[in-house]
Amino acid sequence: MILCAPAPSSLVMLAASALLAACGPSRMTGQLAPRHYAQTTDSATSACLRTPACYSPSTGETAILPWLSRSMTAIKSASTVLRLLEAADLAMIEQTLNDCANQASHDVNEQLLGKGKRPTRQLCQETFKTESGGYKVTWAMHLGREKHRAALKCVQKELGEKFTDNLSLQPTYRYDRQAKKTELLDPKKVDEWLRNGLFGKLLGTLIPDIVVHAAGDLSRVQAVFDFKFPCPADNSPTWRQYHEDHPYYPSNQGEIYKEAFKVTPKALSPGYGGAR
């Protein structure tokens, strides 16, 4: 996932959303804890999609802005052993993530569409709601948001306790493409920028859904995963392409992840039996 600069007219609304999140319930404990699944803001997403600073989402998907559900990474002591996970653990994590993608898709479809139903191509293109300013949110966008929330909750439940030191949900990184340097951003600093409306400071930051890393060290990345929920389901999951005015254009999301994290990222999508 990539954070982008919102349109100027939406800055006040976004700042208010960030403050509401900061005043909400305390975050879940543990390395994996994303803060507010329920508060991914529709207004933020629509603002992002209306500005050329954003990347272009794939067919049937929407840009998901997770700044209210980022990982709140605990600061580890100097004595923490920077243990890397073994191949068997990595394989188990990947299988669990695929299971979560499948379960999230199934559960959300049943909750929103009815038992045994799946979205049709026609439904995916229909308007779910119209936001302020006349921006239309399609069913594909709405389903994608809800499935992302459900999948991340599943990951927290299934893997949070066992891999609390080696797995993080939606941490925020800054990538200096010229220097080939990737830096983990302090969540407190990101929150400060959001509260002050300094969204431009987060343009082009990288926010993968799941990062596997050395124990307590998010700079030593072992694996990167992103959930993809194409609509309809028979669309192939693809990495999002950056808009021509984005600093990473003409690369796509997967190419930048690989360049920044020095690992081949994998896209997780229901029904495909494995990461891509």
Backbone as CSV, one residue per row, in Angstrom:
resi,resn,N_x,N_y,N_z,CA_x,CA_y,CA_z,C_x,C_y,C_z
1,MET,0.826,-1.182,0.000,0.000,0.000,0.000,0.872,1.248,0.000
2,ILE,0.359,2.310,-0.667,1.130,3.533,-0.756,0.280,4.688,-0.278
3,LEU,0.820,5.512,0.586,0.091,6.666,1.045,0.311,7.796,0.072
4,CYS,-0.725,8.584,-0.175,-0.621,9.654,-1.145,-1.179,10.936,-0.569
5,ALA,-0.854,12.037,-1.215,-1.297,13.332,-0.735,-2.742,13.576,-1.116
6,PRO,-3.608,13.912,-0.155,-5.005,14.157,-0.458,-5.229,15.508,-1.099
7,ALA,-6.374,15.669,-1.735,-6.735,16.951,-2.307,-6.854,17.975,-1.203
8,PRO,-6.468,19.273,-1.470,-6.477,20.286,-0.420,-7.822,20.428,0.256
9,SER,-8.926,20.296,-0.466,-10.241,20.498,0.115,-10.581,19.480,1.181
10,SER,-9.835,18.372,1.228,-10.160,17.317,2.198,-9.269,17.335,3.421
11,LEU,-8.357,18.308,3.533,-7.380,18.285,4.616,-8.045,18.395,5.981
12,VAL,-9.036,19.274,6.114,-9.686,19.439,7.406,-10.377,18.162,7.831
13,MET,-11.067,17.507,6.880,-11.774,16.271,7.199,-10.813,15.180,7.601
14,LEU,-9.669,15.095,6.903,-8.692,14.066,7.219,-8.066,14.311,8.581
15,ALA,-7.776,15.559,8.873,-7.191,15.862,10.176,-8.159,15.489,11.287
16,ALA,-9.435,15.786,11.071,-10.434,15.429,12.079,-10.509,13.929,12.255
17,SER,-10.430,13.191,11.151,-10.469,11.733,11.246,-9.296,11.201,12.046
18,ALA,-8.112,11.785,11.801,-6.931,11.331,12.528,-7.070,11.602,14.020
19,LEU,-7.615,12.771,14.354,-7.776,13.097,15.761,-8.797,12.190,16.420
20,LEU,-9.868,11.862,15.714,-10.856,10.952,16.267,-10.233,9.597,16.549
21,ALA,-9.374,9.154,15.623,-8.723,7.863,15.834,-7.825,7.909,17.051
22,ALA,-7.115,9.029,17.211,-6.203,9.155,18.345,-6.952,9.143,19.669
23,CYS,-8.210,9.594,19.648,-8.995,9.633,20.877,-9.809,8.375,21.091
24,GLY,-9.710,7.414,20.181,-10.519,6.207,20.252,-9.971,5.217,21.246
25,PRO,-10.477,3.973,21.202,-10.034,2.934,22.136,-8.538,2.688,22.006
26,SER,-7.922,2.257,23.081,-6.493,1.976,23.043,-6.213,0.820,22.108
27,ARG,-5.014,0.826,21.529,-4.670,-0.192,20.535,-4.531,-1.558,21.199
28,MET,-4.655,-2.587,20.390,-4.414,-3.936,20.879,-2.942,-4.099,21.186
29,THR,-2.624,-4.966,22.114,-1.232,-5.150,22.492,-0.537,-6.047,21.503
30,GLY,0.798,-5.907,21.416,1.590,-6.795,20.571,2.095,-6.116,19.322
31,GLN,3.145,-6.689,18.740,3.784,-6.153,17.560,2.826,-6.045,16.387
32,LEU,1.839,-6.940,16.339,0.970,-7.006,15.180,-0.167,-6.009,15.192
33,ALA,-0.380,-5.331,16.300,-1.648,-4.650,16.483,-1.871,-3.484,15.534
34,PRO,-2.764,-3.607,14.534,-3.191,-2.451,13.765,-4.218,-1.683,14.581
35,ARG,-4.243,-0.361,14.461,-4.946,0.417,15.474,-6.461,0.457,15.314
36,HIS,-6.974,0.841,14.202,-8.417,1.018,14.112,-8.913,0.500,12.779
37,TYR,-9.181,-0.796,12.715,-9.683,-1.386,11.476,-10.943,-0.674,11.001
38,ALA,-11.801,-0.310,11.921,-13.106,0.225,11.546,-13.048,1.671,11.097
39,GLN,-11.865,2.314,11.172,-11.830,3.729,10.890,-11.020,4.068,9.651
40,THR,-10.876,3.140,8.715,-10.304,3.496,7.425,-11.288,4.444,6.767
41,THR,-10.878,5.682,6.507,-11.844,6.709,6.168,-12.182,6.709,4.691
42,ASP,-13.477,6.658,4.381,-13.932,6.739,3.004,-13.552,8.076,2.383
43,SER,-13.649,9.150,3.184,-13.313,10.466,2.660,-11.850,10.541,2.263
44,ALA,-10.989,9.889,3.042,-9.568,9.881,2.718,-9.315,9.142,1.411
45,THR,-9.976,8.013,1.252,-9.789,7.232,0.033,-10.250,7.996,-1.185
46,SER,-11.422,8.626,-1.098,-11.938,9.342,-2.254,-11.062,10.530,-2.599
47,ALA,-10.546,11.210,-1.572,-9.666,12.343,-1.835,-8.403,11.896,-2.545
48,CYS,-7.867,10.764,-2.109,-6.660,10.236,-2.726,-6.905,9.887,-4.185
49,LEU,-8.013,9.232,-4.455,-8.287,8.800,-5.814,-8.517,9.969,-6.760
50,ARG,-8.870,11.140,-6.219,-9.135,12.290,-7.071,-7.896,13.126,-7.348
51,THR,-6.752,12.780,-6.776,-5.555,13.576,-7.003,-4.526,12.779,-7.780
52,PRO,-3.810,13.411,-8.724,-2.819,12.683,-9.527,-1.615,12.224,-8.742
53,ALA,-1.494,12.631,-7.476,-0.374,12.155,-6.663,-0.530,10.690,-6.309
54,CYS,-1.725,10.139,-6.481,-1.973,8.742,-6.145,-1.590,7.815,-7.284
55,TYR,-1.463,6.549,-6.955,-1.298,5.549,-7.987,-2.659,5.187,-8.537
56,SER,-2.671,4.562,-9.714,-3.928,4.132,-10.311,-4.246,2.724,-9.838
57,PRO,-5.402,2.505,-9.188,-5.743,1.168,-8.720,-6.060,0.233,-9.869
58,SER,-5.861,-1.051,-9.638,-6.192,-2.045,-10.638,-7.703,-2.136,-10.805
59,THR,-8.139,-2.731,-11.892,-9.553,-2.906,-12.145,-10.204,-3.676,-11.000
60,GLY,-11.285,-3.129,-10.478,-12.001,-3.814,-9.405,-11.413,-3.602,-8.030
61,GLU,-10.396,-2.736,-7.910,-9.807,-2.474,-6.604,-9.827,-0.985,-6.321
62,THR,-9.536,-0.614,-5.102,-9.450,0.781,-4.716,-8.179,1.007,-3.928
63,ALA,-7.712,2.249,-3.934,-6.573,2.585,-3.091,-7.006,2.522,-1.640
64,ILE,-6.338,1.732,-0.844,-6.652,1.619,0.575,-5.645,2.462,1.348
65,LEU,-6.132,3.404,2.125,-5.248,4.263,2.892,-5.270,3.825,4.346
66,PRO,-4.210,3.156,4.807,-4.259,2.532,6.133,-3.657,3.372,7.243
67,TRP,-3.631,4.707,7.103,-2.903,5.443,8.130,-3.575,5.381,9.493
68,LEU,-4.823,4.972,9.551,-5.469,4.815,10.848,-5.431,3.387,11.341
69,SER,-4.756,2.513,10.596,-4.670,1.113,11.039,-3.252,0.591,10.914
70,ARG,-2.288,1.499,11.054,-0.902,1.088,10.948,-0.479,0.284,12.168
71,SER,0.594,-0.468,11.978,1.166,-1.178,13.116,1.762,-0.177,14.090
72,MET,1.485,-0.368,15.376,2.128,0.428,16.414,3.264,-0.411,16.973
73,THR,4.394,-0.319,16.337,5.514,-1.185,16.648,6.104,-0.869,18.013
74,ALA,6.190,-1.865,18.848,6.792,-1.684,20.167,8.299,-1.518,20.015
75,ILE,8.885,-0.645,20.822,10.328,-0.454,20.806,10.985,-1.578,21.597
76,LYS,11.875,-2.321,20.948,12.501,-3.462,21.597,13.754,-3.036,22.353
77,SER,14.093,-3.759,23.381,15.288,-3.450,24.152,16.530,-3.841,23.379
78,ALA,17.643,-3.283,23.790,18.908,-3.556,23.104,19.305,-5.016,23.206
79,SER,18.755,-5.713,24.185,19.117,-7.113,24.388,18.305,-8.078,23.518
80,THR,17.345,-7.545,22.732,16.520,-8.407,21.891,17.388,-9.154,20.881
81,VAL,17.180,-10.445,20.777,17.919,-11.233,19.799,17.262,-11.056,18.437
82,LEU,18.030,-10.623,17.444,17.484,-10.351,16.119,17.367,-11.657,15.337
83,ARG,16.450,-12.492,15.778,16.290,-13.819,15.189,15.478,-13.753,13.915
84,LEU,15.991,-14.418,12.864,15.252,-14.558,11.619,14.437,-15.844,11.669
85,LEU,13.317,-15.854,10.984,12.460,-17.036,10.976,13.004,-18.088,10.019
86,GLU,12.750,-19.351,10.360,13.145,-20.461,9.513,12.155,-20.624,8.359
87,ALA,12.576,-21.402,7.347,11.748,-21.598,6.154,10.385,-22.186,6.497
88,ALA,10.345,-23.099,7.460,9.075,-23.728,7.830,8.106,-22.704,8.415
89,ASP,8.624,-21.784,9.229,7.770,-20.737,9.790,7.261,-19.808,8.694
90,LEU,8.126,-19.450,7.769,7.718,-18.578,6.662,6.629,-19.229,5.830
91,ALA,6.769,-20.525,5.577,5.764,-21.256,4.805,4.436,-21.300,5.552
92,MET,4.494,-21.497,6.860,3.273,-21.533,7.655,2.580,-20.177,7.674
93,ILE,3.368,-19.114,7.787,2.810,-17.763,7.769,2.112,-17.494,6.437
94,GLU,2.773,-17.845,5.344,2.181,-17.601,4.028,0.873,-18.374,3.845
95,GLN,0.845,-19.612,4.301,-0.377,-20.400,4.184,-1.492,-19.780,5.019
96,THR,-1.160,-19.323,6.214,-2.161,-18.695,7.070,-2.693,-17.413,6.436
97,LEU,-1.817,-16.638,5.814,-2.249,-15.407,5.155,-3.200,-15.711,4.001
98,ASN,-2.896,-16.756,3.242,-3.800,-17.159,2.166,-5.147,-17.617,2.723
99,ASP,-5.106,-18.368,3.831,-6.349,-18.794,4.465,-7.162,-17.587,4.930
100,CYS,-6.490,-16.586,5.473,-7.173,-15.379,5.932,-7.804,-14.626,4.762
101,ALA,-7.097,-14.568,3.635,-7.650,-13.905,2.448,-8.920,-14.602,1.991
102,ASN,-8.883,-15.935,1.951,-10.060,-16.706,1.536,-11.217,-16.537,2.517
103,GLN,-10.897,-16.590,3.823,-11.948,-16.473,4.829,-12.562,-15.082,4.816
104,ALA,-11.729,-14.063,4.676,-12.229,-12.690,4.649,-13.147,-12.466,3.459
105,SER,-12.753,-12.965,2.312,-13.580,-12.791,1.115,-14.925,-13.489,1.280
106,HIS,-14.882,-14.715,1.786,-16.115,-15.485,1.991,-17.038,-14.798,2.996
107,ASP,-16.478,-14.390,4.130,-17.297,-13.810,5.188,-17.940,-12.490,4.751
108,VAL,-17.158,-11.624,4.108,-17.690,-10.328,3.684,-18.738,-10.495,2.592
109,ASN,-18.494,-11.398,1.667,-19.505,-11.660,0.634,-20.831,-12.087,1.262
110,GLU,-20.749,-12.989,2.245,-21.976,-13.475,2.866,-22.653,-12.383,3.697
111,GLN,-21.866,-11.567,4.367,-22.428,-10.508,5.197,-23.122,-9.434,4.365
112,LEU,-22.510,-9.073,3.235,-23.016,-7.957,2.446,-23.914,-8.370,1.288
113,LEU,-23.732,-9.594,0.782,-24.474,-10.012,-0.406,-25.486,-11.112,-0.143
114,GLY,-25.268,-11.911,0.909,-26.173,-13.012,1.205,-25.459,-14.348,1.107
115,LYS,-26.022,-15.328,1.742,-25.404,-16.654,1.834,-25.156,-17.245,0.441
116,GLY,-23.915,-17.668,0.218,-23.539,-18.328,-1.023,-23.379,-17.416,-2.220
117,LYS,-23.512,-16.107,-2.032,-23.435,-15.187,-3.172,-22.045,-14.582,-3.310
118,ARG,-21.709,-14.255,-4.548,-20.451,-13.576,-4.861,-20.767,-12.385,-5.756
119,PRO,-19.960,-11.345,-5.730,-20.253,-10.167,-6.556,-20.115,-10.471,-8.049
120,THR,-21.055,-9.993,-8.810,-20.987,-10.133,-10.263,-20.182,-8.975,-10.841
121,ARG,-19.795,-9.110,-12.084,-19.054,-8.030,-12.746,-19.895,-6.760,-12.771
122,GLN,-21.194,-6.910,-12.990,-22.072,-5.751,-13.031,-22.144,-5.067,-11.671
123,LEU,-22.309,-5.870,-10.591,-22.381,-5.286,-9.263,-21.099,-4.556,-8.907
124,CYS,-19.958,-5.128,-9.251,-18.674,-4.497,-8.921,-18.577,-3.076,-9.465
125,GLN,-19.213,-2.830,-10.595,-19.134,-1.524,-11.234,-20.223,-0.562,-10.767
126,GLU,-21.213,-1.084,-10.046,-22.303,-0.237,-9.582,-21.881,0.604,-8.381
127,THR,-22.591,1.705,-8.180,-22.280,2.617,-7.082,-22.842,2.100,-5.766
128,PHE,-21.978,1.991,-4.765,-22.413,1.604,-3.417,-22.949,2.822,-2.676
129,LYS,-22.233,3.942,-2.793,-22.679,5.190,-2.191,-21.966,6.352,-2.860
130,THR,-22.507,7.533,-2.671,-21.889,8.749,-3.192,-21.437,9.604,-2.025
131,GLU,-20.151,9.944,-2.015,-19.594,10.729,-0.922,-19.725,12.219,-1.211
132,SER,-19.349,13.025,-0.234,-19.392,14.472,-0.403,-18.532,14.882,-1.592
133,GLY,-19.025,15.841,-2.337,-18.314,16.253,-3.531,-18.710,15.454,-4.754
134,GLY,-19.621,14.500,-4.565,-20.107,13.723,-5.695,-19.256,12.532,-6.065
135,TYR,-18.245,12.198,-5.252,-17.387,11.058,-5.578,-18.122,9.748,-5.326
136,LYS,-18.130,8.885,-6.321,-18.869,7.628,-6.229,-17.964,6.480,-5.787
137,VAL,-18.397,5.797,-4.755,-17.712,4.602,-4.265,-18.422,3.391,-4.851
138,THR,-17.708,2.598,-5.634,-18.322,1.430,-6.247,-18.387,0.273,-5.251
139,TRP,-19.148,-0.731,-5.596,-19.198,-1.934,-4.771,-17.814,-2.595,-4.714
140,ALA,-17.069,-2.541,-5.805,-15.719,-3.117,-5.801,-14.859,-2.456,-4.732
141,MET,-14.936,-1.129,-4.620,-14.170,-0.400,-3.616,-14.622,-0.766,-2.207
142,HIS,-15.920,-0.769,-2.007,-16.450,-1.061,-0.673,-16.096,-2.481,-0.233
143,LEU,-16.274,-3.445,-1.118,-15.941,-4.829,-0.780,-14.448,-4.972,-0.502
144,GLY,-13.621,-4.287,-1.286,-12.179,-4.357,-1.070,-11.774,-3.843,0.292
145,ARG,-12.367,-2.733,0.709,-12.062,-2.175,2.027,-12.450,-3.135,3.147
146,GLU,-13.667,-3.664,3.046,-14.160,-4.543,4.098,-13.359,-5.846,4.164
147,LYS,-12.957,-6.354,3.032,-12.184,-7.597,3.016,-10.774,-7.369,3.557
148,HIS,-10.205,-6.211,3.281,-8.909,-5.892,3.873,-9.007,-5.872,5.394
149,ARG,-10.030,-5.201,5.916,-10.199,-5.148,7.373,-10.330,-6.549,7.960
150,ALA,-11.173,-7.367,7.324,-11.416,-8.718,7.839,-10.154,-9.569,7.772
151,ALA,-9.394,-9.444,6.693,-8.175,-10.237,6.540,-7.133,-9.857,7.586
152,LEU,-6.985,-8.572,7.861,-6.006,-8.135,8.851,-6.402,-8.562,10.263
153,LYS,-7.692,-8.551,10.541,-8.152,-9.058,11.835,-7.835,-10.544,11.975
154,CYS,-8.006,-11.276,10.892,-7.700,-12.709,10.893,-6.216,-12.948,11.159
155,VAL,-5.363,-12.162,10.520,-3.919,-12.301,10.728,-3.561,-12.033,12.182
156,GLN,-4.157,-10.990,12.741,-3.904,-10.675,14.145,-4.283,-11.840,15.044
157,LYS,-5.430,-12.430,14.783,-5.929,-13.526,15.613,-5.083,-14.779,15.468
158,GLU,-4.731,-15.139,14.236,-4.068,-16.405,13.968,-2.558,-16.387,14.208
159,LEU,-1.922,-15.241,14.018,-0.459,-15.189,14.066,0.094,-14.230,15.115
160,GLY,-0.769,-13.386,15.673,-0.281,-12.326,16.548,0.487,-12.794,17.756
161,GLU,0.017,-13.857,18.386,0.673,-14.313,19.615,1.987,-15.033,19.340
162,LYS,2.004,-15.890,18.319,3.191,-16.699,18.060,4.325,-15.892,17.450
163,PHE,3.995,-14.923,16.593,5.037,-14.193,15.862,5.036,-12.709,16.210
164,THR,4.766,-12.406,17.480,4.642,-11.010,17.877,5.899,-10.188,17.595
165,ASP,7.097,-10.809,17.620,8.341,-10.069,17.395,8.771,-10.036,15.936
166,ASN,8.194,-10.875,15.107,8.673,-11.032,13.726,7.672,-10.629,12.657
167,LEU,6.504,-10.180,13.062,5.466,-9.879,12.087,4.835,-8.537,12.428
168,SER,4.717,-7.663,11.424,4.084,-6.357,11.639,3.047,-6.102,10.557
169,LEU,1.940,-5.495,10.967,0.889,-5.122,10.036,1.011,-3.646,9.677
170,GLN,1.112,-3.388,8.403,1.090,-2.047,7.838,2.040,-1.046,8.507
171,PRO,3.302,-1.412,8.681,4.277,-0.412,9.121,4.528,0.580,7.988
172,THR,4.970,1.775,8.331,5.181,2.835,7.343,6.678,3.048,7.117
173,TYR,7.091,2.955,5.865,8.491,3.165,5.488,8.603,4.336,4.514
174,ARG,9.740,5.021,4.575,10.075,5.999,3.547,11.221,5.425,2.704
175,TYR,11.078,5.508,1.399,12.092,4.965,0.501,12.725,6.082,-0.302
176,ASP,14.031,6.255,-0.132,14.818,7.213,-0.908,15.355,6.471,-2.122
177,ARG,14.739,6.682,-3.257,15.093,5.895,-4.440,16.486,6.231,-4.966
178,GLN,16.900,7.474,-4.826,18.225,7.850,-5.305,19.325,7.232,-4.449
179,ALA,19.132,7.273,-3.138,20.129,6.714,-2.223,19.946,5.214,-2.013
180,LYS,18.852,4.641,-2.548,18.530,3.219,-2.346,18.468,2.881,-0.856
181,LYS,17.813,3.744,-0.101,17.749,3.580,1.345,16.296,3.558,1.800
182,THR,15.948,2.595,2.654,14.602,2.467,3.200,14.642,2.720,4.695
183,GLU,13.765,3.602,5.163,13.751,4.002,6.576,12.369,3.758,7.171
184,LEU,12.326,3.108,8.334,11.074,2.919,9.050,10.694,4.233,9.735
185,LEU,9.460,4.684,9.523,9.007,5.921,10.143,8.421,5.647,11.525
186,ASP,8.702,6.543,12.441,8.171,6.457,13.795,6.666,6.719,13.754
187,PRO,5.843,5.778,14.237,4.386,5.992,14.222,3.965,7.280,14.923
188,LYS,4.671,7.672,15.967,4.319,8.910,16.667,4.543,10.122,15.765
189,LYS,5.615,10.082,14.979,5.880,11.184,14.062,4.833,11.224,12.954
190,VAL,4.449,10.054,12.455,3.408,9.995,11.428,2.108,10.564,11.978
191,ASP,1.761,10.194,13.219,0.552,10.718,13.838,0.611,12.247,13.953
192,GLU,1.773,12.755,14.294,1.943,14.203,14.433,1.706,14.904,13.099
193,TRP,2.267,14.331,12.027,2.058,14.910,10.705,0.587,14.917,10.328
194,LEU,-0.096,13.820,10.628,-1.517,13.722,10.300,-2.334,14.751,11.077
195,ARG,-2.033,14.884,12.364,-2.769,15.846,13.187,-2.562,17.273,12.701
196,ASN,-1.376,17.551,12.174,-1.051,18.895,11.709,-1.356,19.103,10.228
197,GLY,-1.938,18.092,9.587,-2.302,18.234,8.176,-1.121,18.219,7.227
198,LEU,0.021,17.683,7.654,1.230,17.672,6.811,1.273,16.396,5.968
199,PHE,0.239,16.197,5.143,0.116,14.951,4.398,1.186,14.814,3.321
200,GLY,1.715,15.945,2.848,2.748,15.884,1.824,4.003,15.159,2.282
201,LYS,4.234,15.136,3.605,5.403,14.441,4.139,5.303,12.930,3.963
202,LEU,4.094,12.437,3.692,3.894,10.995,3.552,3.720,10.568,2.097
203,LEU,3.856,11.506,1.176,3.733,11.151,-0.236,4.798,10.132,-0.624
204,GLY,4.366,9.016,-1.198,5.305,8.011,-1.671,5.808,7.070,-0.603
205,THR,5.297,7.167,0.630,5.718,6.198,1.640,5.125,4.832,1.312
206,LEU,5.773,3.796,1.807,5.375,2.421,1.526,4.750,1.809,2.775
207,ILE,3.571,1.205,2.610,2.865,0.619,3.742,2.365,-0.766,3.343
208,PRO,3.243,-1.766,3.335,2.794,-3.120,3.000,1.805,-3.633,4.041
209,ASP,0.929,-4.546,3.632,-0.031,-5.100,4.585,0.653,-5.910,5.669
210,ILE,1.594,-6.779,5.279,2.295,-7.635,6.246,3.781,-7.631,5.933
211,VAL,4.593,-7.392,6.948,6.052,-7.465,6.811,6.574,-8.488,7.811
212,VAL,7.332,-9.465,7.316,8.019,-10.438,8.169,9.470,-9.971,8.272
213,HIS,9.996,-9.929,9.485,11.305,-9.323,9.695,12.024,-10.007,10.854
214,ALA,13.283,-9.648,11.040,14.037,-10.145,12.184,13.351,-9.698,13.465
215,ALA,13.481,-10.490,14.519,12.799,-10.191,15.776,13.152,-8.796,16.270
216,GLY,12.141,-7.938,16.343,12.329,-6.597,16.871,12.992,-5.619,15.938
217,ASP,13.305,-6.003,14.694,14.017,-5.122,13.773,13.308,-5.100,12.427
218,LEU,12.476,-4.094,12.193,11.703,-3.997,10.957,12.535,-3.566,9.764
219,SER,13.811,-3.249,9.991,14.681,-2.906,8.865,15.281,-4.143,8.201
220,ARG,15.242,-5.283,8.906,15.758,-6.537,8.345,14.571,-7.367,7.858
221,VAL,14.132,-7.061,6.650,12.904,-7.632,6.092,13.174,-8.997,5.485
222,GLN,12.324,-9.963,5.831,12.406,-11.309,5.247,11.361,-11.534,4.163
223,ALA,10.181,-10.964,4.344,9.101,-11.176,3.378,8.116,-10.022,3.461
224,VAL,7.482,-9.737,2.310,6.479,-8.671,2.225,5.253,-9.216,1.504
225,PHE,4.071,-8.971,2.078,2.820,-9.453,1.498,1.806,-8.315,1.429
226,ASP,0.996,-8.330,0.372,-0.140,-7.419,0.267,-1.376,-8.221,-0.102
227,PHE,-2.493,-7.913,0.562,-3.760,-8.530,0.179,-4.322,-7.839,-1.055
228,LYS,-4.881,-8.622,-1.969,-5.557,-8.109,-3.159,-6.924,-8.786,-3.255
229,PHE,-7.964,-7.980,-3.411,-9.317,-8.523,-3.522,-9.979,-7.983,-4.791
230,PRO,-9.614,-8.546,-5.948,-10.210,-8.076,-7.199,-11.705,-8.346,-7.236
231,CYS,-12.410,-7.515,-7.977,-13.861,-7.653,-8.099,-14.229,-7.486,-9.572
232,PRO,-14.835,-8.538,-10.163,-15.216,-9.818,-9.575,-13.997,-10.694,-9.300
233,ALA,-14.235,-11.809,-8.617,-13.141,-12.649,-8.140,-12.343,-13.299,-9.258
234,ASP,-12.926,-13.411,-10.473,-12.178,-14.061,-11.544,-11.205,-13.110,-12.236
235,ASN,-11.173,-11.847,-11.831,-10.116,-10.954,-12.293,-8.798,-11.373,-11.642
236,SER,-7.726,-11.349,-12.398,-6.424,-11.711,-11.836,-5.934,-10.600,-10.911
237,PRO,-5.398,-10.953,-9.740,-4.829,-9.928,-8.855,-3.563,-9.348,-9.465
238,THR,-3.439,-8.052,-9.446,-2.260,-7.391,-10.015,-1.762,-6.313,-9.067
239,TRP,-0.483,-5.977,-9.200,0.070,-4.865,-8.439,-0.429,-3.563,-9.042
240,ARG,-0.713,-2.610,-8.192,-1.225,-1.332,-8.661,-0.156,-0.550,-9.432
241,GLN,-0.595,0.096,-10.478,0.295,0.898,-11.311,0.279,2.337,-10.814
242,TYR,1.452,2.968,-10.721,1.501,4.346,-10.272,1.054,5.290,-11.377
243,HIS,0.370,6.349,-10.958,-0.083,7.396,-11.872,1.133,8.110,-12.459
244,GLU,0.952,8.671,-13.628,2.084,9.296,-14.324,2.673,10.480,-13.562
245,ASP,1.933,11.079,-12.637,2.467,12.190,-11.845,3.042,11.747,-10.500
246,HIS,3.030,10.442,-10.251,3.574,9.926,-8.999,5.097,9.801,-9.122
247,PRO,5.832,10.033,-8.026,7.310,9.944,-8.098,7.829,8.567,-8.479
248,TYR,7.032,7.498,-8.308,7.490,6.150,-8.657,7.061,5.722,-10.058
249,TYR,6.350,6.568,-10.782,5.950,6.244,-12.150,7.211,6.061,-13.012
250,PRO,7.244,5.098,-13.925,6.187,4.205,-14.378,6.212,2.818,-13.716
251,SER,6.860,2.684,-12.582,6.907,1.385,-11.903,5.543,1.047,-11.321
252,ASN,5.366,-0.214,-10.929,4.166,-0.577,-10.200,4.522,-0.858,-8.735
253,GLN,3.520,-1.090,-7.958,3.686,-1.266,-6.509,4.636,-2.411,-6.175
254,GLY,4.481,-3.549,-6.841,5.329,-4.702,-6.569,6.787,-4.437,-6.898
255,GLU,7.030,-3.718,-7.979,8.411,-3.399,-8.366,9.090,-2.512,-7.334
256,ILE,8.349,-1.553,-6.788,8.927,-0.663,-5.776,9.154,-1.406,-4.467
257,TYR,8.214,-2.281,-4.083,8.430,-3.096,-2.889,9.731,-3.901,-3.017
258,LYS,9.929,-4.533,-4.154,11.121,-5.358,-4.362,12.381,-4.510,-4.298
259,GLU,12.324,-3.349,-4.898,13.475,-2.449,-4.922,13.804,-1.936,-3.520
260,ALA,12.777,-1.598,-2.759,12.988,-0.990,-1.447,13.348,-2.003,-0.369
261,PHE,12.707,-3.170,-0.395,12.873,-4.138,0.687,13.831,-5.274,0.358
262,LYS,14.292,-5.323,-0.889,15.277,-6.328,-1.320,14.754,-7.760,-1.201
263,VAL,13.445,-7.915,-1.291,12.813,-9.235,-1.336,11.723,-9.173,-2.405
264,THR,11.336,-10.332,-2.916,10.254,-10.374,-3.895,8.924,-10.383,-3.158
265,PRO,8.117,-9.329,-3.303,6.847,-9.271,-2.571,5.831,-10.238,-3.169
266,LYS,4.852,-10.597,-2.361,3.824,-11.521,-2.825,2.446,-10.921,-2.618
267,ALA,1.599,-11.055,-3.640,0.212,-10.598,-3.568,-0.666,-11.769,-3.167
268,LEU,-1.472,-11.572,-2.148,-2.334,-12.618,-1.614,-3.769,-12.349,-2.041
269,SER,-4.367,-13.322,-2.713,-5.709,-13.141,-3.207,-6.524,-14.417,-3.053
270,PRO,-7.802,-14.306,-2.679,-8.607,-15.509,-2.489,-8.824,-16.258,-3.797
271,GLY,-8.814,-17.588,-3.676,-9.152,-18.418,-4.824,-7.999,-18.790,-5.719
272,TYR,-6.790,-18.282,-5.426,-5.662,-18.583,-6.286,-4.708,-19.611,-5.692
273,GLY,-4.979,-20.033,-4.470,-4.212,-21.132,-3.877,-2.786,-20.816,-3.522
274,GLY,-2.441,-19.555,-3.456,-1.080,-19.205,-3.085,-0.773,-17.774,-3.425
275,ALA,0.354,-17.271,-2.867,0.743,-15.901,-3.129,1.380,-15.769,-4.503
276,ARG,1.315,-14.540,-5.039,1.872,-14.299,-6.367,2.968,-13.241,-6.288
